[in-house]
Amino acid sequence: MVRKIIYDIGQCNKKICSGQKLIRANKVQMLNNKQRFGGILLSPKGTQTISPLDKCVIDKQGIGLIDCSWKKVDSTDFRLFCGCKNRLLPFLVAANPVNYGKPCQLNCAEALAAGLYICGFADEAHDVVREFNYGNEFFKINYELLSLYKDCHDSAEVIDKQNRYLNDNMRQNL
């Protein structure tokens, strides 16, 4: 079983936050900002995209994320997490009720599930979103993209597949 952590920086409504629900369900371990984490950290300030190449780090040290509000992301101080192996997620579409259909606006549960799935932990990815009524919908609307990403080798290939997908879909919609 993969270690899964979350840094809660106190910006969300704890009653409806998917990160808090994951903590209450014992799906993730909450760390405070001073606790060090050596695994892959999903962060809006990552410098490269998560890819299957990250699987060995996740296997040994885990995967985590920063629970922050999309509305406050620009004013959030991410310097506390600069020592981590920060990663971005590629283009995906939210299925949660707050941001349904919005690109790149995933909540904590969706982000964690996506990172796990892309890196070859499909069963654990599905387990993360099992608690949420939109969990299956997330995989349904992102099936093609997640399938493309999980078959890539590294971050560069993930970005290449993402860009091809977006370009192809833009052409189809013109």
Helices and strands as residue ranges (DSSP letters): E 4-8, H 18-24, E 29-31, E 40-42, E 48-49, G 52-54, H 55-61, E 63-67, G 70-75, G 79-81, E 85-88, H 108-118, H 122-129, H 135-141, H 143-150, H 155-173
